[in-house]
Amino acid sequence: MSYRITNLIFVLLLIVGILFYLIPSLQILISSEDIFVNQRFYPSILGTIALILSIVVFVKTIMTKDDDSKFTVDNVGLIFLTLFLTILYVFLWSTFRDFFYIFTGVFLFGLISIFTYVKDSLNRKSIIRNVIVSVIFTVIVYYLFGQLFSIRF
């Protein structure tokens, strides 16, 4: 399949996904008509911006000439491994909600390590760096959402 056709298919699927997000966000009931920023504001803004940018990419892709370059995916196994780990993460998160932060740290460490291994090789220094990045990010998420905003995952 050519690069142009692949891009058009992907953008059309993206537009459909954005519409599945945008339409329900526009139907959110608001508590008061008097306030400008309400429950509907940010989801509507994000969905509208994503839809506009997707339409721009779609039109730009249609207007470009097809150079018959083939679209190839080199790391299909890596894509499926990432997809599997993400589904496993969401399943574990929804099943064992009390361990969200632990699952998040382990998930980040796993993905960072996999992509580090593909790019280079894993050594002691890169493993330590991956642990530090995962722990720092997880702690930031914990304090920002769990403590500051009191959001329970």
Beta strands, then each sheet from edge to edge (+ up, - down):
end
